[in-house]
Amino acid sequence: MRYALLVLAALALGGCVRVQPYERGQLAQRPMQMPPRAVDAALDEHIYFSKEGSRGGAGGGGGGCGCN
């Protein structure tokens, strides 16, 4: 029982690693980033097109007011 708890604690603490400054470049690359949630992506798209005053291939018409 103690051995199992010790192994579990060792595995859990393995995720608490400090990231060195020279390693941050690798972690900032696109494959290492989490994909956004669908709601966040839709909201970001709405804000972008509202600020730009135009709509692309996302469908729907409208101006830059964001009221569509």
N, CA, C and O atoms as a CHARMM CRD file, in Angstrom:
* protein
*
  272
    1    1 MET  N      0.83200  -1.19000   0.00000 PROA 1      0.00000
    2    1 MET  CA     0.00000   0.00000   0.00000 PROA 1      0.00000
    3    1 MET  C      0.87700   1.25400   0.00000 PROA 1      0.00000
    4    1 MET  O      0.62800   2.18700  -0.76400 PROA 1      0.00000
    5    2 ARG  N      1.89200   1.27400   0.84900 PROA 2      0.00000
    6    2 ARG  CA     2.77100   2.44500   0.91200 PROA 2      0.00000
    7    2 ARG  C      3.54600   2.60800  -0.38400 PROA 2      0.00000
    8    2 ARG  O      3.76900   3.72100  -0.86000 PROA 2      0.00000
    9    3 TYR  N      3.95100   1.47400  -0.94400 PROA 3      0.00000
   10    3 TYR  CA     4.70100   1.52700  -2.20100 PROA 3      0.00000
   11    3 TYR  C      3.84300   2.12500  -3.31600 PROA 3      0.00000
   12    3 TYR  O      4.32400   2.93400  -4.11000 PROA 3      0.00000
   13    4 ALA  N      2.59100   1.72900  -3.36900 PROA 4      0.00000
   14    4 ALA  CA     1.67700   2.25400  -4.39200 PROA 4      0.00000
   15    4 ALA  C      1.47400   3.75600  -4.21000 PROA 4      0.00000
   16    4 ALA  O      1.44200   4.49500  -5.19500 PROA 4      0.00000
   17    5 LEU  N      1.33800   4.21300  -2.98400 PROA 5      0.00000
   18    5 LEU  CA     1.18500   5.64300  -2.73000 PROA 5      0.00000
   19    5 LEU  C      2.45700   6.41000  -3.09700 PROA 5      0.00000
   20    5 LEU  O      2.39200   7.52300  -3.61900 PROA 5      0.00000
   21    6 LEU  N      3.59100   5.81200  -2.82300 PROA 6      0.00000
   22    6 LEU  CA     4.85800   6.44300  -3.16100 PROA 6      0.00000
   23    6 LEU  C      5.01700   6.57900  -4.67900 PROA 6      0.00000
   24    6 LEU  O      5.45900   7.61800  -5.16800 PROA 6      0.00000
   25    7 VAL  N      4.66400   5.54700  -5.40600 PROA 7      0.00000
   26    7 VAL  CA     4.73400   5.58200  -6.86400 PROA 7      0.00000
   27    7 VAL  C      3.74200   6.60100  -7.41700 PROA 7      0.00000
   28    7 VAL  O      4.07300   7.34700  -8.33900 PROA 7      0.00000
   29    8 LEU  N      2.55000   6.64000  -6.87500 PROA 8      0.00000
   30    8 LEU  CA     1.54000   7.59600  -7.31300 PROA 8      0.00000
   31    8 LEU  C      1.99200   9.03200  -7.05100 PROA 8      0.00000
   32    8 LEU  O      1.80500   9.90700  -7.89600 PROA 8      0.00000
   33    9 ALA  N      2.58100   9.27400  -5.89000 PROA 9      0.00000
   34    9 ALA  CA     3.08800  10.61000  -5.56500 PROA 9      0.00000
   35    9 ALA  C      4.23100  11.00700  -6.49800 PROA 9      0.00000
   36    9 ALA  O      4.31600  12.15900  -6.92400 PROA 9      0.00000
   37   10 ALA  N      5.09600  10.06900  -6.81000 PROA 10     0.00000
   38   10 ALA  CA     6.21000  10.35400  -7.72300 PROA 10     0.00000
   39   10 ALA  C      5.70100  10.69600  -9.12200 PROA 10     0.00000
   40   10 ALA  O      6.23900  11.59000  -9.77600 PROA 10     0.00000
   41   11 LEU  N      4.68700  10.00200  -9.57700 PROA 11     0.00000
   42   11 LEU  CA     4.11500  10.30200 -10.89100 PROA 11     0.00000
   43   11 LEU  C      3.40700  11.65100 -10.89500 PROA 11     0.00000
   44   11 LEU  O      3.48400  12.39700 -11.87100 PROA 11     0.00000
   45   12 ALA  N      2.72400  11.95800  -9.81200 PROA 12     0.00000
   46   12 ALA  CA     2.01200  13.23500  -9.73100 PROA 12     0.00000
   47   12 ALA  C      2.97900  14.41100  -9.67800 PROA 12     0.00000
   48   12 ALA  O      2.71300  15.45700 -10.27000 PROA 12     0.00000
   49   13 LEU  N      4.07600  14.25400  -8.99000 PROA 13     0.00000
   50   13 LEU  CA     5.04700  15.34400  -8.87900 PROA 13     0.00000
   51   13 LEU  C      5.88400  15.49900 -10.14100 PROA 13     0.00000
   52   13 LEU  O      6.56200  16.51200 -10.30800 PROA 13     0.00000
   53   14 GLY  N      5.84800  14.53100 -11.01300 PROA 14     0.00000
   54   14 GLY  CA     6.57900  14.63500 -12.27300 PROA 14     0.00000
   55   14 GLY  C      6.03000  15.72000 -13.18100 PROA 14     0.00000
   56   14 GLY  O      6.74400  16.21400 -14.05300 PROA 14     0.00000
   57   15 GLY  N      4.78400  16.09500 -12.99300 PROA 15     0.00000
   58   15 GLY  CA     4.17900  17.16000 -13.79000 PROA 15     0.00000
   59   15 GLY  C      4.52800  18.54100 -13.28800 PROA 15     0.00000
   60   15 GLY  O      4.26000  19.52500 -13.97800 PROA 15     0.00000
   61   16 CYS  N      5.11200  18.64900 -12.12100 PROA 16     0.00000
   62   16 CYS  CA     5.48100  19.94100 -11.54100 PROA 16     0.00000
   63   16 CYS  C      6.92700  20.26300 -11.89000 PROA 16     0.00000
   64   16 CYS  O      7.80000  20.26800 -11.02100 PROA 16     0.00000
   65   17 VAL  N      7.17000  20.53000 -13.15300 PROA 17     0.00000
   66   17 VAL  CA     8.52300  20.78200 -13.62200 PROA 17     0.00000
   67   17 VAL  C      8.63100  22.24400 -14.01500 PROA 17     0.00000
   68   17 VAL  O      7.72900  22.79100 -14.64900 PROA 17     0.00000
   69   18 ARG  N      9.72300  22.87200 -13.64200 PROA 18     0.00000
   70   18 ARG  CA     9.94700  24.25300 -14.05700 PROA 18     0.00000
   71   18 ARG  C     10.41100  24.27700 -15.50400 PROA 18     0.00000
   72   18 ARG  O     11.23200  23.46200 -15.92500 PROA 18     0.00000
   73   19 VAL  N      9.87100  25.22600 -16.25400 PROA 19     0.00000
   74   19 VAL  CA    10.25100  25.38700 -17.65200 PROA 19     0.00000
   75   19 VAL  C     11.37300  26.41200 -17.71400 PROA 19     0.00000
   76   19 VAL  O     11.22600  27.54300 -17.25300 PROA 19     0.00000
   77   20 GLN  N     12.47900  26.00500 -18.28300 PROA 20     0.00000
   78   20 GLN  CA    13.62600  26.89300 -18.41700 PROA 20     0.00000
   79   20 GLN  C     13.38600  27.88500 -19.55800 PROA 20     0.00000
   80   20 GLN  O     12.65000  27.57500 -20.49500 PROA 20     0.00000
   81   21 PRO  N     13.99700  29.07500 -19.49300 PROA 21     0.00000
   82   21 PRO  CA    13.78300  30.07500 -20.54500 PROA 21     0.00000
   83   21 PRO  C     14.12100  29.57200 -21.95100 PROA 21     0.00000
   84   21 PRO  O     13.44500  29.94200 -22.91100 PROA 21     0.00000
   85   22 TYR  N     15.13800  28.74800 -22.08700 PROA 22     0.00000
   86   22 TYR  CA    15.50100  28.25800 -23.41600 PROA 22     0.00000
   87   22 TYR  C     14.54600  27.18600 -23.92800 PROA 22     0.00000
   88   22 TYR  O     14.59600  26.84000 -25.10900 PROA 22     0.00000
   89   23 GLU  N     13.67400  26.64900 -23.06700 PROA 23     0.00000
   90   23 GLU  CA    12.69100  25.64300 -23.48100 PROA 23     0.00000
   91   23 GLU  C     11.36700  26.26600 -23.89400 PROA 23     0.00000
   92   23 GLU  O     10.53100  25.59000 -24.49500 PROA 23     0.00000
   93   24 ARG  N     11.16100  27.52000 -23.58900 PROA 24     0.00000
   94   24 ARG  CA     9.87500  28.16300 -23.86100 PROA 24     0.00000
   95   24 ARG  C      9.60900  28.33700 -25.34600 PROA 24     0.00000
   96   24 ARG  O      8.45400  28.37500 -25.76900 PROA 24     0.00000
   97   25 GLY  N     10.65500  28.44200 -26.13100 PROA 25     0.00000
   98   25 GLY  CA    10.47300  28.56000 -27.57900 PROA 25     0.00000
   99   25 GLY  C      9.81700  27.32400 -28.16400 PROA 25     0.00000
  100   25 GLY  O      8.98200  27.43100 -29.06200 PROA 25     0.00000
  101   26 GLN  N     10.18500  26.15700 -27.66800 PROA 26     0.00000
  102   26 GLN  CA     9.57500  24.91100 -28.14700 PROA 26     0.00000
  103   26 GLN  C      8.12400  24.81500 -27.70800 PROA 26     0.00000
  104   26 GLN  O      7.27500  24.35300 -28.47000 PROA 26     0.00000
  105   27 LEU  N      7.83000  25.24700 -26.48300 PROA 27     0.00000
  106   27 LEU  CA     6.46600  25.12600 -25.96400 PROA 27     0.00000
  107   27 LEU  C      5.52200  26.14000 -26.58500 PROA 27     0.00000
  108   27 LEU  O      4.30600  25.96100 -26.52100 PROA 27     0.00000
  109   28 ALA  N      6.04800  27.19500 -27.18200 PROA 28     0.00000
  110   28 ALA  CA     5.20100  28.22400 -27.78000 PROA 28     0.00000
  111   28 ALA  C      4.80600  27.89100 -29.21100 PROA 28     0.00000
  112   28 ALA  O      4.02100  28.62400 -29.81300 PROA 28     0.00000
  113   29 GLN  N      5.32400  26.81200 -29.76700 PROA 29     0.00000
  114   29 GLN  CA     4.99200  26.46500 -31.14500 PROA 29     0.00000
  115   29 GLN  C      3.55700  25.98700 -31.25100 PROA 29     0.00000
  116   29 GLN  O      2.97500  25.52900 -30.26800 PROA 29     0.00000
  117   30 ARG  N      2.99000  26.09200 -32.43500 PROA 30     0.00000
  118   30 ARG  CA     1.59000  25.77800 -32.69000 PROA 30     0.00000
  119   30 ARG  C      1.17500  24.36200 -32.25800 PROA 30     0.00000
  120   30 ARG  O      0.11300  24.22100 -31.65200 PROA 30     0.00000
  121   31 PRO  N      1.95800  23.30300 -32.53900 PROA 31     0.00000
  122   31 PRO  CA     1.52400  21.95700 -32.13100 PROA 31     0.00000
  123   31 PRO  C      1.44700  21.77600 -30.60800 PROA 31     0.00000
  124   31 PRO  O      0.75700  20.87500 -30.13200 PROA 31     0.00000
  125   32 MET  N      2.13500  22.60600 -29.85500 PROA 32     0.00000
  126   32 MET  CA     2.14300  22.46200 -28.40400 PROA 32     0.00000
  127   32 MET  C      1.01000  23.23400 -27.73000 PROA 32     0.00000
  128   32 MET  O      0.83300  23.12300 -26.51600 PROA 32     0.00000
  129   33 GLN  N      0.24400  24.00700 -28.48700 PROA 33     0.00000
  130   33 GLN  CA    -0.83400  24.80600 -27.91700 PROA 33     0.00000
  131   33 GLN  C     -2.13500  24.02200 -27.92100 PROA 33     0.00000
  132   33 GLN  O     -2.39000  23.21200 -28.81200 PROA 33     0.00000
  133   34 MET  N     -2.94500  24.27700 -26.91600 PROA 34     0.00000
  134   34 MET  CA    -4.24500  23.62000 -26.84300 PROA 34     0.00000
  135   34 MET  C     -5.19200  24.25900 -27.85300 PROA 34     0.00000
  136   34 MET  O     -5.16200  25.47600 -28.03800 PROA 34     0.00000
  137   35 PRO  N     -6.03100  23.46300 -28.50800 PROA 35     0.00000
  138   35 PRO  CA    -6.99000  24.05900 -29.44400 PROA 35     0.00000
  139   35 PRO  C     -8.05800  24.84100 -28.67100 PROA 35     0.00000
  140   35 PRO  O     -8.44900  24.43200 -27.57800 PROA 35     0.00000
  141   36 PRO  N     -8.53000  25.95500 -29.22400 PROA 36     0.00000
  142   36 PRO  CA    -9.55000  26.73600 -28.52700 PROA 36     0.00000
  143   36 PRO  C    -10.89300  26.00900 -28.53200 PROA 36     0.00000
  144   36 PRO  O    -11.17500  25.19300 -29.40900 PROA 36     0.00000
  145   37 ARG  N    -11.70000  26.32400 -27.54400 PROA 37     0.00000
  146   37 ARG  CA   -13.04800  25.76200 -27.52700 PROA 37     0.00000
  147   37 ARG  C    -13.86100  26.39600 -28.64500 PROA 37     0.00000
  148   37 ARG  O    -13.54500  27.50000 -29.08900 PROA 37     0.00000
  149   38 ALA  N    -14.88900  25.72300 -29.10000 PROA 38     0.00000
  150   38 ALA  CA   -15.70200  26.21100 -30.21500 PROA 38     0.00000
  151   38 ALA  C    -16.34800  27.54800 -29.87400 PROA 38     0.00000
  152   38 ALA  O    -16.43400  28.42400 -30.73400 PROA 38     0.00000
  153   39 VAL  N    -16.80500  27.72300 -28.63100 PROA 39     0.00000
  154   39 VAL  CA   -17.44500  28.97100 -28.22400 PROA 39     0.00000
  155   39 VAL  C    -16.44000  30.11700 -28.27200 PROA 39     0.00000
  156   39 VAL  O    -16.76500  31.20600 -28.74400 PROA 39     0.00000
  157   40 ASP  N    -15.23100  29.88100 -27.79100 PROA 40     0.00000
  158   40 ASP  CA   -14.19900  30.92300 -27.80700 PROA 40     0.00000
  159   40 ASP  C    -13.81500  31.28900 -29.23400 PROA 40     0.00000
  160   40 ASP  O    -13.62700  32.46500 -29.54400 PROA 40     0.00000
  161   41 ALA  N    -13.69900  30.29800 -30.09700 PROA 41     0.00000
  162   41 ALA  CA   -13.34000  30.56500 -31.48700 PROA 41     0.00000
  163   41 ALA  C    -14.42800  31.37900 -32.17800 PROA 41     0.00000
  164   41 ALA  O    -14.11600  32.29700 -32.93700 PROA 41     0.00000
  165   42 ALA  N    -15.69700  31.06300 -31.93100 PROA 42     0.00000
  166   42 ALA  CA   -16.79800  31.81100 -32.54100 PROA 42     0.00000
  167   42 ALA  C    -16.82900  33.24600 -32.03000 PROA 42     0.00000
  168   42 ALA  O    -17.07700  34.17400 -32.80000 PROA 42     0.00000
  169   43 LEU  N    -16.58000  33.43100 -30.74300 PROA 43     0.00000
  170   43 LEU  CA   -16.57300  34.78100 -30.17800 PROA 43     0.00000
  171   43 LEU  C    -15.41300  35.59600 -30.74000 PROA 43     0.00000
  172   43 LEU  O    -15.58800  36.76500 -31.08200 PROA 43     0.00000
  173   44 ASP  N    -14.23800  34.99400 -30.83700 PROA 44     0.00000
  174   44 ASP  CA   -13.08600  35.69200 -31.41800 PROA 44     0.00000
  175   44 ASP  C    -13.35200  36.08400 -32.86600 PROA 44     0.00000
  176   44 ASP  O    -13.00000  37.18400 -33.29100 PROA 44     0.00000
  177   45 GLU  N    -13.97100  35.18300 -33.61800 PROA 45     0.00000
  178   45 GLU  CA   -14.29100  35.47600 -35.01100 PROA 45     0.00000
  179   45 GLU  C    -15.28900  36.62300 -35.11400 PROA 45     0.00000
  180   45 GLU  O    -15.15100  37.49000 -35.97600 PROA 45     0.00000
  181   46 HSD  N    -16.28600  36.63200 -34.24700 PROA 46     0.00000
  182   46 HSD  CA   -17.28200  37.69700 -34.25400 PROA 46     0.00000
  183   46 HSD  C    -16.63300  39.04800 -33.93500 PROA 46     0.00000
  184   46 HSD  O    -16.92500  40.04800 -34.59000 PROA 46     0.00000
  185   47 ILE  N    -15.77000  39.07300 -32.95100 PROA 47     0.00000
  186   47 ILE  CA   -15.09500  40.31600 -32.58000 PROA 47     0.00000
  187   47 ILE  C    -14.20300  40.79400 -33.71000 PROA 47     0.00000
  188   47 ILE  O    -14.17100  41.98800 -34.00700 PROA 47     0.00000
  189   48 TYR  N    -13.47900  39.88700 -34.34300 PROA 48     0.00000
  190   48 TYR  CA   -12.58500  40.25400 -35.43500 PROA 48     0.00000
  191   48 TYR  C    -13.36400  40.89000 -36.57800 PROA 48     0.00000
  192   48 TYR  O    -12.99500  41.95600 -37.07100 PROA 48     0.00000
  193   49 PHE  N    -14.43200  40.24000 -36.99300 PROA 49     0.00000
  194   49 PHE  CA   -15.18900  40.77600 -38.12700 PROA 49     0.00000
  195   49 PHE  C    -15.95100  42.03600 -37.75300 PROA 49     0.00000
  196   49 PHE  O    -16.19700  42.87500 -38.61900 PROA 49     0.00000
  197   50 SER  N    -16.32700  42.19400 -36.50700 PROA 50     0.00000
  198   50 SER  CA   -16.97900  43.42800 -36.07900 PROA 50     0.00000
  199   50 SER  C    -15.99600  44.59400 -36.13200 PROA 50     0.00000
  200   50 SER  O    -16.36300  45.70000 -36.53000 PROA 50     0.00000
  201   51 LYS  N    -14.76500  44.35400 -35.73700 PROA 51     0.00000
  202   51 LYS  CA   -13.75600  45.42000 -35.77500 PROA 51     0.00000
  203   51 LYS  C    -13.33000  45.73900 -37.19900 PROA 51     0.00000
  204   51 LYS  O    -13.08000  46.90000 -37.52200 PROA 51     0.00000
  205   52 GLU  N    -13.24600  44.74000 -38.04300 PROA 52     0.00000
  206   52 GLU  CA   -12.79000  44.95700 -39.41000 PROA 52     0.00000
  207   52 GLU  C    -13.86200  45.61300 -40.26800 PROA 52     0.00000
  208   52 GLU  O    -13.53600  46.26600 -41.25900 PROA 52     0.00000
  209   53 GLY  N    -15.12100  45.45900 -39.91500 PROA 53     0.00000
  210   53 GLY  CA   -16.19400  46.06200 -40.70300 PROA 53     0.00000
  211   53 GLY  C    -16.49600  45.29200 -41.96900 PROA 53     0.00000
  212   53 GLY  O    -17.13000  45.83300 -42.87500 PROA 53     0.00000
  213   54 SER  N    -16.06700  44.06200 -42.06000 PROA 54     0.00000
  214   54 SER  CA   -16.33500  43.24800 -43.23700 PROA 54     0.00000
  215   54 SER  C    -16.50800  41.80500 -42.80500 PROA 54     0.00000
  216   54 SER  O    -16.07900  41.40400 -41.72200 PROA 54     0.00000
  217   55 ARG  N    -17.13100  41.05100 -43.65600 PROA 55     0.00000
  218   55 ARG  CA   -17.29800  39.63300 -43.35600 PROA 55     0.00000
  219   55 ARG  C    -16.74100  38.85100 -44.52100 PROA 55     0.00000
  220   55 ARG  O    -16.94200  39.19300 -45.68600 PROA 55     0.00000
  221   56 GLY  N    -16.04400  37.80600 -44.18000 PROA 56     0.00000
  222   56 GLY  CA   -15.43900  36.97400 -45.22200 PROA 56     0.00000
  223   56 GLY  C    -16.32400  35.79500 -45.56400 PROA 56     0.00000
  224   56 GLY  O    -17.53300  35.94600 -45.73900 PROA 56     0.00000
  225   57 GLY  N    -15.73500  34.64500 -45.65800 PROA 57     0.00000
  226   57 GLY  CA   -16.44400  33.44100 -46.03400 PROA 57     0.00000
  227   57 GLY  C    -17.20700  32.80300 -44.90000 PROA 57     0.00000
  228   57 GLY  O    -17.69700  31.68300 -45.04800 PROA 57     0.00000
  229   58 ALA  N    -17.32400  33.48900 -43.75100 PROA 58     0.00000
  230   58 ALA  CA   -18.02600  32.90800 -42.61400 PROA 58     0.00000
  231   58 ALA  C    -19.52700  32.97000 -42.76900 PROA 58     0.00000
  232   58 ALA  O    -20.24400  32.34700 -41.98600 PROA 58     0.00000
  233   59 GLY  N    -20.03200  33.70100 -43.75100 PROA 59     0.00000
  234   59 GLY  CA   -21.46000  33.77800 -44.00400 PROA 59     0.00000
  235   59 GLY  C    -22.11400  34.94200 -43.28700 PROA 59     0.00000
  236   59 GLY  O    -21.60100  35.44900 -42.29000 PROA 59     0.00000
  237   60 GLY  N    -23.24900  35.35300 -43.80900 PROA 60     0.00000
  238   60 GLY  CA   -23.97800  36.46700 -43.19400 PROA 60     0.00000
  239   60 GLY  C    -23.43900  37.80900 -43.64100 PROA 60     0.00000
  240   60 GLY  O    -22.24500  37.95000 -43.90900 PROA 60     0.00000
  241   61 GLY  N    -24.30500  38.77800 -43.72000 PROA 61     0.00000
  242   61 GLY  CA   -23.89000  40.12400 -44.10500 PROA 61     0.00000
  243   61 GLY  C    -23.83800  41.01500 -42.87900 PROA 61     0.00000
  244   61 GLY  O    -24.19500  40.60900 -41.77300 PROA 61     0.00000
  245   62 GLY  N    -23.39500  42.21200 -43.09700 PROA 62     0.00000
  246   62 GLY  CA   -23.39500  43.15100 -41.98800 PROA 62     0.00000
  247   62 GLY  C    -22.26200  44.13100 -42.06600 PROA 62     0.00000
  248   62 GLY  O    -21.36500  44.02900 -42.90300 PROA 62     0.00000
  249   63 GLY  N    -22.33000  45.07700 -41.17400 PROA 63     0.00000
  250   63 GLY  CA   -21.30900  46.11500 -41.13600 PROA 63     0.00000
  251   63 GLY  C    -20.39300  45.92200 -39.96000 PROA 63     0.00000
  252   63 GLY  O    -20.21700  44.81200 -39.45700 PROA 63     0.00000
  253   64 GLY  N    -19.81500  47.01800 -39.53100 PROA 64     0.00000
  254   64 GLY  CA   -18.82500  46.95700 -38.46600 PROA 64     0.00000
  255   64 GLY  C    -19.37800  47.17000 -37.07200 PROA 64     0.00000
  256   64 GLY  O    -18.60800  47.25700 -36.11500 PROA 64     0.00000
  257   65 CYS  N    -20.71200  47.25600 -36.92800 PROA 65     0.00000
  258   65 CYS  CA   -21.26400  47.54400 -35.60500 PROA 65     0.00000
  259   65 CYS  C    -21.31600  46.31300 -34.70200 PROA 65     0.00000
  260   65 CYS  O    -21.40200  46.45900 -33.48300 PROA 65     0.00000
  261   66 GLY  N    -21.26500  45.12600 -35.25600 PROA 66     0.00000
  262   66 GLY  CA   -21.31800  43.90500 -34.46100 PROA 66     0.00000
  263   66 GLY  C    -22.71400  43.52700 -34.00400 PROA 66     0.00000
  264   66 GLY  O    -22.86700  42.67400 -33.12900 PROA 66     0.00000
  265   67 CYS  N    -23.73300  44.14600 -34.57900 PROA 67     0.00000
  266   67 CYS  CA   -25.10900  43.89500 -34.11800 PROA 67     0.00000
  267   67 CYS  C    -25.81700  42.80500 -34.91200 PROA 67     0.00000
  268   67 CYS  O    -27.01500  42.59700 -34.72100 PROA 67     0.00000
  269   68 ASN  N    -25.12000  42.11000 -35.78700 PROA 68     0.00000
  270   68 ASN  CA   -25.78200  41.08500 -36.58800 PROA 68     0.00000
  271   68 ASN  C    -25.76200  39.77200 -35.88400 PROA 68     0.00000
  272   68 ASN  O    -26.27600  38.78300 -36.40800 PROA 68     0.00000
